[in-house]
């Protein structure tokens, strides 16, 4: 048993936002190995099954990794996952200390498919962040620049900046936060990291413990978050507002259910009565909904076969007010397994996403082309700065992905991914912001993540047989990302 694990665990516990201690608020979107380790620990029963609602507060993770005896009896790949999670938590937790980070990313062609661990959205990106935390407050100031070398001026953004304040058992935040709501590794239908984060305020639980009440204890561990944002980009309906509510709960061992609603409201040319409109669900020909909203349900189940953990999951996104009939539903299905390899494990994932909505929730073949992310009242749809808030391939698209990811004894993460993407459809008369005409793209990517002392290096290589229109033909790309902590 490695004594360093327990030294890190002790440091993690001392830093928590419980009692008089402090911690960085979240494990953030973007690190697929961290997410994989968290899922392995949840399947082993060392963490609760609230793993599809990102960012995840550190308090909900570290408080459950205290039982060294429980970890010591686990297989080696589980112990290694615990070591990495606790070590990462320690690097993220600094009390009364100013810390910083610089990131750089460069590529000749950004990836058309943007998953949980997506790299740059542009050909060149850089960002510098400074962060300070005390016992109740966390503050991060970030400034980033990006360019596509098209002759237009370089743009600057405060992505990732926030202030977060502990308020009882919750954290209240304001800033530019990235979210990933759903069980998918490659796609999330309603809210993902595909678009840049917009300015927002929100509140989220710090601890995912179950209710103490006997009436509600059956829900199990749970998480809830509500946010309100401003879509301050160039839009037909300027000053459109956005809100999102997600509740995730764990009513049985291995079973995780997520419910979410996202909504565009107010904005130029639209009535602005937020409370009245939020509770208006009717959407019929004689009573058209004055907002643009989406309802989501996802189900995630995890267990083990022998010593192999596995997960199966689905996410359904409804564009209409009825959850079953005339629901106008986009779909995501996936499964993963973790195969022990020496001290560690390899994750194998198969995932399918379909944004050609079915008229009823499972009426496959009876579809409503162009309905996903588009709306007759809000012409810009569920997008921000030209990118979809959810699925990276936008409306009327299908994506089949196979991914293998493994970590070696030096904590290097290797990942290989194959995508078969059908982007848009000839029957789609609405907008698809990825391509100007339907196209089928087969894409292969290999990526390695190398952690060094205070530095992380990502290198990816991609080849594909075609491109979103108006570009054409096979192409390849090399991408490098560097993260430096100081």
N, C-alpha and C positions, 0 to 999 in steps of 0.2 A: 504494500500500500504506500503510495507516494505522499510523504508528509507535506509536500508543497501544496497539494490540493487543499489540505485543511488550513494551511496558512492563508491561502487565497480566500477560502471560504470565510475565515475569521475576518479578514479585511473587508470582504463583501458585506458581512453582517454589520460590522461597525459603521458602514457607510449608508445603511438603508434610511429611507425617509419614514422611519417609524420611531416613536418616542422622540428623543432629542438628536437622532442621527440624521445623516444626509446622504443623498444619492443623486446621480444624474437621472433625469426622469425616465428615459426610454431606451430600449433596444430598438434601433431605428430600421426602416426599410432599406434593403440593399445588400445585406450579407447573407448569401444563401447557405453558407456553411454554418453560421450561427443559427439560422433558422432550422437547418437540418438537425443540429445538435439539440436544440430545444425540443423538436418533435420526438427525437429518440428518447430524451429524458421523460417527456410526457407519456409516451407509450410504455415506458418502464415503470410508471407510477411515481416517479420522483418529482414531477411537476403536474399541475392540473392541466386539463385539456382545453385551455384557452390559448390556442396557437394560430388562429386565423384572423386575428384582429391586431393589425400593426399600425403604429408602434406599440410595443409591449412594455409597460412600466417595469423597471428593474425590481421594484419592491415586490411585485407578484411573482418574480422568478427566484430571487435570492432567499426569500423567507422560507421557501420550500426545499432548498438545497442545504439544509442544516444537518441532516441525519447521516453522519459519516458511516455508520454501520450499514445503513440501507444501500449506500453507494458502493461500499466495499464488497458486498455480496453480488453485485451485478457483473455481467460479462465485461470483458476488457473494453469493447467498443463503447459501452455505456459509461464506464469510468472515464475514458478518454473524452467523451462528449461533456461530462460534468467538469473535467479539468479545464477544457477550452472555454466553456461558458463562464465559469467562475473567474478564470484569468482575464477574459475580455471584460467582464463586469468590473473588475478591479481597475483596469485601464481607463474605464469610463467614469470613475467615481473620484472626484477631487473636491474636497471641502475647503472653502476659503482659499482657493488657489486659482490663479488665472492660467488657463491652458489654451492651446491653439492647435489648429490643423490647417494644412494647405493641401489642396488636391489639384491634379492636372490630368487632362485626358485629351488625346489627339488621335485622329483616325482619318483615313481618306474617304470613308463612307460609313455613316452611322448605321447601326443595325435597324432594319425595318421592324423586327420583332423585339419588343421590349418586355422582358420578364422581371421577376422580383429583384434580380441582381443586375438589372440593366446598367450599362455603362453610359457613355456620353450621348446626348441628344443631338449634338452638333459636331462639326469637324474638329473644333478646338474649344476646350472649356478649361477654366481655372477658377479656383475659389480659395479665399482665406477666411478663416473663422477664429474668433476668440470667444471663450466661454468662461463664465464665473458662476460658482454655486456656493450658497451657504446652506444653513439647515432647512430653509423653507423655500428658497427662491433659486431658480436657475435662469441664467441669461446667456444667450448666444447672439453674437453679431457676426454676420457673414456678408461678404461682398464677392460676387463672382462676375466673370466676363466670359462671353462666348461669341464665336464667329464661325461662319461657313465659307469664308474667303470668297464671297460673291461680289465684293466691291462695296457692299454696304458697310456702314460703320459698325464697330464692335459694340455689343450690347452688354449692359451691366444689370445684375439682379441681386436681391437680398435673399435668395433661396436658402432655406434652412435657418434663418434668423428667428428667434422667438424669445419670449419671456414666459416662464412657467412658475406658478405660485401654488404651493400646497395649501389646500383649504379643507381641513378635516381629513376625511378619507379619500379626497379627490384632488386632482391637479387641474387648475384653470390655466389656460394658455392663450397667448396671442402671438401671431407671427405667420411664418411660411412653412408649414409642416407637410411632409409627404406621408400619405396613408396607403395602406394595402388592405382592403377589406375582402377577404375570401380565402378559400383553401387552395387555390391554384398556385402553381410555381411559375407558370409561363404567362398566365392571364388572370385578371380580376375584372369582372364585368362592369361594375359600377364605379369603383374608385380605386385607382392604382397609381403607380409612379410614372405612367406614360407621359402625362402632361406635367409641366412645371407646377409647383405648389402655388396656390393663390393666397392672398392675405385672408386671414381667418381668425376667429376666436372660438374657443371650445372648452369643454370640460370632460374629463375622463376619470374613471376610478383608478386609484393607485394600487389597490389590493383587490384581487379577484376572488376572495373568499366567499363561501356560500352564506346565504341568509341564516341568521340564528333562529328566526321564527319557524315553528313547526309547520306552518301553513305554506311557507315558501322554500323550505330547505330542500324539497325535491328538485328544485332547479339546479342545484349543485353550484359549483364555481361559476361565476358570471362576470362579464365585463359590459360596460355601457359607455357610450361616448356620443356627444352631441356637438356639432360645430355649425357656425354660420360664417360664410365667406363672401367675398366681393370679387366677381369676375371682371376685373378692371382692364381687360384687353380691348382691342378694337372689335366692336360688335354692332350688329344692326340694332339690337336693344341694349343701348349703353347702360352701364351701372346695374346690370343684372346681379341679383343676389342669389346665393346658393346655400342650402343647408343639408346636413346629413346626420342621420341618427342610426346607430347600430347597437344592437344588443346581442351578445354571444353568451351561450350558457351550455353547461355540461351536465345534463340530467341523468346520465348513466355512464359507467366506466367506458371510456373510449369514444363516447358519442358527443359530438359537438355540433350545436345548431346555431346558426347566425341569421338574424333578421335585420334588414336595413331598409331605410327609405332615404332617397336623395331627391332634391327638388330645386328647380330654378324658379325664382319668383321676383316680383317687382321689375324694375328696369324700364327704360324709355318705351312709352306706348302701352304700358301694362298697368292695371290697377295695383295699388300697393297696400294691401290689407293683410299683413303676414299671419296674424293669428286666425282670422277667418278663413283664409285660403289654405292654411296648413291642415285644417280639419275638414276640408271639402274634398271628398273622395269621388263624388259622382262625376262621370265623364261619359255623357251620352249626346246624341245628335241635338237634342232639345235642351241640353244643359252641359255645355263644353267646359271642361276644366280650364281655369285661367292660369294655371301653372304648368310647368313641365316636370313631371315627377317619375321616378322609377322605384319599384319595390323589389327587394331581393330576399331570397331565402337560400341558404347553403347548408348542407349536411356533410359532416366529416366524421368518418369512423376509423378508428385505429385499434390494432390488436397485434398479436404475434402468432406466427405459425412455427412451432418449435422455438428456435432462437432468432428467427427472422421477423422483425417488425414489419408491418404493412399498414397502408392507409388507402381508403377509397373515399371519394368525395364527389360532390356535385354542387353546382351553383345555378340558380335560375333567376333571371332578371325580367320582371314584368314591366311593360310600358303602359299598360292600362290599369284601371282601378280594380278589376276583378282578378283574384289570384288564380282562378282555375279556368273559367270560361271567358273567351275573348280577352285573354291575358296578354297577348302579344309578347311572347317569352323567348328570350335568348338563353342559350344553354352552355354549360361547361361541365365536362366529366373528366375524372382523372383517377389514377391509382399510382402508388409508389410502394417499393419495398426496399429494405436496407439489408444488404448481404454482408455478413461479417467477413472481413479480410484482415487477418492478423490481429493487431491491436485495434484496428479501426473498422470501418464499414464502407460499402459503396451503396449510394442511393440510385435506384432505377425508377424513372418516372415516365408514364405515358399520359398525355393530356390532349383533350379535344375541346375546342371552343367554336361555337357557332352563333354568329350574330345575325343570321337570317331568321327573324322571329316567327315562331309558330303561332297561329291564331289562338288556339287554346294551349294550355301549358305543355301538353305532350302530343299535339296533333301534327306529328311530323309528316311533311308533304303538303300540309295546308298552311301556307305561310303568308306573311305580310311584308313584302320586300321594302327595304329602306326605312322601316319604322324604328330600328334601334338607333339611339342617340340623336335622331332627327325629330323636329317638332314644327308644326305649322305656325304656332304662335311665337316660338323662340327659334328664329331661323338658324342661328349659329349652333343650336343644339347643345348637347352635353359635352362641350369642348372648351378648351382654354388655350389661347395662343396657338390655335391651329392644330392642336392635338387632342384626341379623345381622352376624357377623364377616366375611362375604363379600359376596354380591350384595345390593344395597340393597333389592330388592323381595321378598326372603325366598323362602319355599318356594312351589312350583307357580306360578311367574310367568314371563312372557315379556316381553322388552323389545327393541324395534327402535329404534335411534338413528341419526340422521344429523347430523353435526357439521361445521361449517366454522370454521376458526380462522386468523387472519392477523395479522401484525405490520407496523406502518408504520415510516416513517423515524425517528420519534421514540420507537420501542420501545413504543408503545401496542399492546396485544393486543385484538383484537375477536373475539368468538366467538358463533356462532349455532347452536342445537341444536334438533332436533325429536325428540320421543320418542313412540312408541306403546307403551303399557304395558298388559299384561293381568295384573292383580295377583290372585293366588290363582286357585282353580279350584273349581267346584261339587263336584268329586269329591275335593277335598282334605279329608280328615277330620282332618288334623293341624293344627298351629298355623301361622298366618301373622301375624306381629306388626305388619305394615303396615296391614292392613285386617281388619275383622270379617266381611266378606262379599266375594265376588268382584266386581271392578269393572274396567272398561276406561277408561283415561285417556289422552287425547292432550294433550301438553304442548309448548309452544314457549318457548324462553328466548333472550334476547339479553344479552350481557355484555361489558363493556369493562374492561380493566385498565390503569391509568394510573400509570406509575412517575415519581415526582418525586425530588428530592434527599432521600434518607433516608426517603421516604414512598412507600407504594403504596396506591392507591385502587381498589377493585373496586365496580362498580355493575352490578346484574343486574335484569332485568325478566322476569316469567314470566306466561303465561296458560295455563289448562287447562280442558277441557270437563267434567271431573268430578273427584271427590275420593275418596280411600280412605274406606271406611265406618268410623264411622257418619255422617260428613259427606257432604253431597250437593251437586251442582250445580257450575256453572262458577265459577271464581275466578281472581284474579290476585294477583301479589305483586311487591313491590319489595324489593330487598336491597342493603345497602351494607356494605362491609368496608373497614377502614382499618388499615394496618400502619405503625408509626412506629419507626424504629431510632434508638438514642441511645447 
